[in-house]
Amino acid sequence: MLDLGRLKALHAVSVHGSVGAAAAALGYTPSAVSQQIAKLERETRTTLLERRGRGVALTEEALHLAATARELLAIMERAETDLEERRGVPAGRLDVVAFASAARGLLPGVLADLGHLHPALDARLTEVEPHLSVDLVAKGAVDLAVAHDWDIAPLPAPPGVEQAVIGDDLCDLLVPVGHPLAGRDAVRRAELKGERWISQPAGRVCHDWLVRTMRAAGCEPDIVHRAEENPTLIALVAAGLGIAVAPRLGRGPLPPGVVAVRLDPLPVRRLYAMWRTGAARRPAIAETVRALRAAWPRVCAPAPPLFDGIGV
């Protein structure tokens, strides 16, 4: 009989694309994952991994076995869900993924609260890019994802995945303290023609939003610096190297050299919790989603009123 733990390791490699990434997702060392798959190869008398350049790839037999492993893991998930539902108490391991600013600004408090309220629940967080997280949920690699979308890039739930809105994250225009716009209460997008921009790299949702939005306003954004993380982006603004749009979640206090100005209309990205339909009855899922939504008003700053010229 095939060992389920070894099948789980193979499934993780098929989902994450490498032994190292699978090990990180499972909480093992790469050596431990390699050993599990080597034992599975001996059990099945089949070559499952083959060298491709510096990495490895699954053979055709391995892909077929990984698909079977996914079905078995789904059966196990249903059994665990049934048991947890009968107990009525959040329990067991819950693997959560979230994008960087949610992992920094929302999840720490939520996970700490869950740990105090439900000692039998073992919730574990991994920071993952939002465009990857939904697929990880759909494939059964993780239990719950916190993802986001913008108006230009909706985030529909794929078949077999459910979602709930956590809240709306507001975004500000960030400018250096000496910038001509620093004293404004609100700025329309068409007024930003000719500005030097700092943005995330191409292919990221925030970058694509900036390019499409400014083009719609009749301005081709001149992106002079690109940064993966918002703290780096803010540091570049503080140095006077350009302006940027940044969400409020996880941003923290702005340094003295940066001023937040409201854009009109106000950019908003929406956060979602996403989970597999088969796990919807798990008390751990329901309680985590409840905690995420309850925590949102505490971490999301309200929008300032638009400047209307009265009293000035």
C-alpha positions as CSV (number, residue, x, y, z in Angstrom):
1,M,0.0,0.0,0.0
2,L,1.3,3.4,-0.9
3,D,2.3,5.7,1.9
4,L,0.0,8.8,2.0
5,G,2.8,11.1,3.4
6,R,5.0,10.3,0.4
7,L,2.1,10.9,-2.0
8,K,1.6,14.2,-0.2
9,A,5.3,15.1,-0.9
10,L,4.9,14.3,-4.6
11,H,1.7,16.3,-4.8
12,A,3.5,19.3,-3.2
13,V,6.3,19.1,-5.8
14,S,3.7,19.0,-8.6
15,V,1.9,22.0,-7.2
16,H,4.9,24.2,-6.2
17,G,7.2,23.3,-9.1
18,S,10.3,22.3,-7.2
19,V,11.5,20.2,-4.2
20,G,12.6,23.4,-2.4
21,A,9.3,25.1,-2.7
22,A,7.4,22.0,-1.8
23,A,9.6,21.6,1.3
24,A,8.9,25.2,2.3
25,A,5.1,24.7,1.9
26,L,5.1,21.4,3.9
27,G,7.4,22.7,6.6
28,Y,10.1,20.1,5.8
29,T,13.7,20.3,4.6
30,P,14.3,19.7,0.9
31,S,16.3,16.6,1.9
32,A,13.3,15.2,3.7
33,V,11.0,15.8,0.7
34,S,13.6,14.2,-1.6
35,Q,13.9,11.2,0.7
36,Q,10.1,10.7,0.7
37,I,9.9,10.7,-3.1
38,A,12.9,8.4,-3.3
39,K,11.1,5.9,-1.1
40,L,8.0,6.3,-3.2
41,E,10.0,5.5,-6.3
42,R,11.2,2.3,-4.6
43,E,7.7,1.4,-3.6
44,T,6.3,2.0,-7.1
45,R,9.4,0.8,-9.0
46,T,9.0,3.9,-11.1
47,T,11.1,7.0,-11.8
48,L,9.1,10.0,-10.6
49,L,11.6,12.8,-10.9
50,E,14.1,13.6,-13.6
51,R,16.8,16.2,-13.9
52,R,16.0,19.3,-16.0
53,G,18.9,21.8,-16.0
54,R,19.5,22.8,-12.4
55,G,16.1,21.6,-11.2
56,V,13.8,18.5,-11.5
57,A,10.7,17.7,-13.4
58,L,7.9,15.2,-12.8
59,T,7.8,12.3,-15.2
60,E,4.5,11.3,-16.9
61,E,4.0,8.5,-14.4
62,A,4.6,11.0,-11.6
63,L,2.0,13.4,-13.0
64,H,-0.5,10.6,-13.1
65,L,0.3,9.6,-9.5
66,A,0.2,13.2,-8.3
67,A,-3.3,13.5,-9.7
68,T,-4.3,10.4,-7.8
69,A,-2.7,11.8,-4.7
70,R,-4.8,15.0,-5.0
71,E,-7.9,12.9,-5.0
72,L,-6.8,11.0,-1.9
73,L,-5.9,14.2,-0.1
74,A,-9.4,15.6,-1.0
75,I,-11.0,12.5,0.6
76,M,-8.8,13.0,3.7
77,E,-9.9,16.6,3.8
78,R,-13.5,15.7,3.7
79,A,-13.0,13.2,6.5
80,E,-11.2,15.8,8.6
81,T,-13.9,18.3,7.9
82,D,-16.6,15.9,9.0
83,L,-14.8,15.1,12.2
84,E,-14.1,18.8,13.0
85,E,-17.7,19.7,12.2
86,R,-19.0,17.1,14.6
87,R,-16.8,18.5,17.3
88,G,-18.0,22.0,16.5
89,V,-14.6,23.4,17.6
90,P,-11.9,24.9,15.3
91,A,-9.0,22.4,15.4
92,G,-6.2,20.9,13.4
93,R,-3.7,22.4,11.0
94,L,-4.8,25.3,8.9
95,D,-2.4,26.5,6.2
96,V,-3.0,30.1,5.2
97,V,-1.3,32.2,2.5
98,A,-1.5,35.9,2.1
99,F,0.2,38.6,0.0
100,A,2.9,40.8,1.7
101,S,0.9,43.7,3.0
102,A,-1.9,41.5,4.4
103,A,0.7,39.2,5.9
104,R,2.2,42.2,7.6
105,G,-0.8,44.4,8.4
106,L,-3.7,42.0,9.0
107,L,-2.7,38.4,9.7
108,P,-0.4,38.8,12.8
109,G,-3.2,40.1,15.0
110,V,-5.8,37.7,13.6
111,L,-3.6,34.6,14.0
112,A,-2.6,35.7,17.6
113,D,-6.3,36.1,18.5
114,L,-7.2,32.7,17.0
115,G,-4.4,31.1,19.0
116,H,-5.7,32.5,22.2
117,L,-9.3,31.6,21.5
118,H,-8.8,28.2,20.0
119,P,-5.7,26.4,21.3
120,A,-6.5,23.3,19.3
121,L,-6.2,25.2,16.0
122,D,-2.7,25.2,14.5
123,A,-2.9,28.1,11.9
124,R,0.3,28.6,9.8
125,L,1.0,31.5,7.5
126,T,3.1,31.7,4.3
127,E,3.6,34.9,2.3
128,V,2.7,34.3,-1.3
129,E,2.1,36.5,-4.3
130,P,-1.7,37.1,-4.8
131,H,-1.7,35.7,-8.4
132,L,-0.4,32.4,-7.0
133,S,-2.5,32.0,-3.9
134,V,-5.9,31.2,-5.5
135,D,-4.3,28.4,-7.5
136,L,-2.8,27.0,-4.4
137,V,-6.2,26.9,-2.7
138,A,-7.8,25.3,-5.8
139,K,-5.1,22.6,-6.0
140,G,-5.4,21.7,-2.3
141,A,-1.9,22.9,-1.4
142,V,-3.2,25.3,1.2
143,D,-6.5,25.7,3.1
144,L,-7.2,29.4,3.0
145,A,-5.9,32.4,1.0
146,V,-6.1,36.1,1.6
147,A,-5.9,37.7,-1.9
148,H,-6.9,41.0,-3.5
149,D,-8.0,42.5,-6.7
150,W,-8.4,46.0,-8.3
151,D,-11.1,47.3,-10.6
152,I,-9.0,46.5,-13.7
153,A,-8.3,42.9,-12.6
154,P,-11.3,41.2,-10.9
155,L,-10.6,38.0,-8.9
156,P,-13.3,35.5,-9.7
157,A,-13.3,32.3,-7.6
158,P,-12.5,29.3,-9.8
159,P,-14.7,26.2,-9.8
160,G,-14.6,24.5,-6.4
161,V,-13.4,27.6,-4.5
162,E,-15.6,30.0,-2.4
163,Q,-14.8,33.5,-1.4
164,A,-15.9,36.2,1.1
165,V,-15.1,39.9,1.1
166,I,-12.9,41.0,3.9
167,G,-12.9,44.7,3.1
168,D,-11.7,47.5,0.9
169,D,-8.1,48.8,1.2
170,L,-7.8,52.4,0.2
171,C,-4.8,53.8,-1.6
172,D,-3.1,57.2,-1.5
173,L,-0.8,59.2,-3.7
174,L,2.6,59.5,-2.0
175,V,4.8,62.5,-2.8
176,P,8.0,63.9,-1.3
177,V,7.4,66.6,1.3
178,G,8.7,69.4,-0.9
179,H,6.6,68.4,-4.0
180,P,4.1,71.0,-5.4
181,L,1.3,68.5,-4.7
182,A,2.2,68.0,-1.1
183,G,-0.1,70.7,0.2
184,R,-3.1,69.6,-1.8
185,D,-6.1,67.8,-0.2
186,A,-7.0,66.0,-3.4
187,V,-5.5,65.5,-6.9
188,R,-7.2,64.3,-10.1
189,R,-5.3,61.7,-12.1
190,A,-5.1,63.9,-15.2
191,E,-3.0,66.4,-13.2
192,L,-0.2,63.9,-12.8
193,K,1.1,64.2,-16.4
194,G,4.9,64.5,-16.6
195,E,5.5,63.1,-13.1
196,R,8.2,60.6,-12.4
197,W,6.7,57.4,-10.9
198,I,7.9,54.7,-8.6
199,S,6.1,51.4,-9.0
200,Q,6.2,47.7,-8.5
201,P,7.7,45.7,-11.4
202,A,5.7,45.0,-14.5
203,G,3.3,42.1,-14.3
204,R,2.3,43.0,-10.7
205,V,-1.3,44.1,-10.3
206,C,-0.3,47.4,-8.8
207,H,1.9,48.2,-11.7
208,D,-0.7,47.3,-14.2
209,W,-3.3,49.4,-12.4
210,L,-1.0,52.4,-12.6
211,V,-0.3,52.1,-16.3
212,R,-3.9,51.4,-17.3
213,T,-5.3,54.1,-15.1
214,M,-2.9,56.8,-16.1
215,R,-3.4,56.0,-19.8
216,A,-7.1,56.2,-19.3
217,A,-6.5,59.7,-17.9
218,G,-4.5,60.7,-21.0
219,C,-1.1,60.3,-19.3
220,E,1.7,57.8,-20.1
221,P,3.4,57.2,-16.7
222,D,7.1,57.6,-16.7
223,I,8.1,54.8,-14.3
224,V,11.7,55.5,-13.3
225,H,12.1,53.1,-10.4
226,R,10.6,49.7,-9.6
227,A,10.5,48.1,-6.1
228,E,9.0,44.8,-5.0
229,E,7.9,45.9,-1.6
230,N,6.1,49.0,-0.4
231,P,8.7,50.0,2.3
232,T,11.3,50.3,-0.5
233,L,8.9,52.2,-2.7
234,I,8.2,54.6,0.2
235,A,11.9,55.1,0.9
236,L,12.4,56.1,-2.7
237,V,9.6,58.6,-2.5
238,A,11.2,60.0,0.7
239,A,14.5,60.5,-1.1
240,G,12.6,62.7,-3.6
241,L,13.0,60.3,-6.5
242,G,9.4,60.3,-7.7
243,I,5.8,59.8,-6.6
244,A,3.9,56.6,-6.0
245,V,0.5,55.1,-5.3
246,A,0.5,52.8,-2.2
247,P,-2.3,51.0,-0.3
248,R,-2.8,51.7,3.4
249,L,-2.8,48.2,4.7
250,G,0.5,47.3,6.3
251,R,2.0,50.6,5.3
252,G,2.6,51.9,8.8
253,P,3.4,55.5,9.6
254,L,4.9,57.5,6.7
255,P,8.5,58.8,7.2
256,P,8.9,62.6,7.7
257,G,9.9,63.1,4.0
258,V,6.6,61.6,2.5
259,V,3.1,63.1,2.3
260,A,-0.1,61.2,1.5
261,V,-2.5,63.0,-0.9
262,R,-5.9,61.8,-1.8
263,L,-6.4,60.8,-5.4
264,D,-9.8,61.5,-7.0
265,P,-11.4,59.1,-7.7
266,L,-9.9,57.1,-4.8
267,P,-8.1,53.9,-5.8
268,V,-9.4,50.9,-3.9
269,R,-8.4,47.3,-3.8
270,R,-10.7,44.6,-2.4
271,L,-9.5,41.8,-0.1
272,Y,-11.0,38.4,-0.1
273,A,-10.7,35.2,1.9
274,M,-10.8,32.1,-0.4
275,W,-11.2,28.4,0.5
276,R,-12.2,25.2,-1.2
277,T,-15.9,24.3,-1.3
278,G,-15.2,20.9,0.2
279,A,-13.8,22.5,3.4
280,A,-16.5,25.2,3.8
281,R,-18.0,23.3,6.7
282,R,-14.8,23.3,8.7
283,P,-15.2,25.4,11.9
284,A,-11.5,26.4,11.4
285,I,-12.4,28.0,8.1
286,A,-15.5,29.7,9.3
287,E,-13.8,31.1,12.4
288,T,-10.8,32.4,10.6
289,V,-12.9,34.2,8.0
290,R,-15.0,35.7,10.8
291,A,-11.8,36.8,12.6
292,L,-10.4,38.4,9.4
293,R,-13.6,40.4,8.7
294,A,-13.9,41.4,12.4
295,A,-10.3,42.7,12.4
296,W,-10.6,44.7,9.2
297,P,-12.0,47.9,10.8
298,R,-9.1,48.0,13.2
299,V,-6.4,47.8,10.6
300,C,-7.9,49.8,7.7
301,A,-7.8,53.6,8.1
302,P,-11.0,55.4,6.9
303,A,-10.9,57.7,3.9
304,P,-10.4,61.4,4.6
305,P,-13.2,63.7,3.2
306,L,-12.6,65.1,-0.3
307,F,-11.3,68.7,-0.4
308,D,-14.2,70.9,-1.4
309,G,-12.6,74.4,-1.0
310,I,-14.9,75.4,1.9
311,G,-13.1,77.5,4.5
312,V,-9.9,78.0,2.5
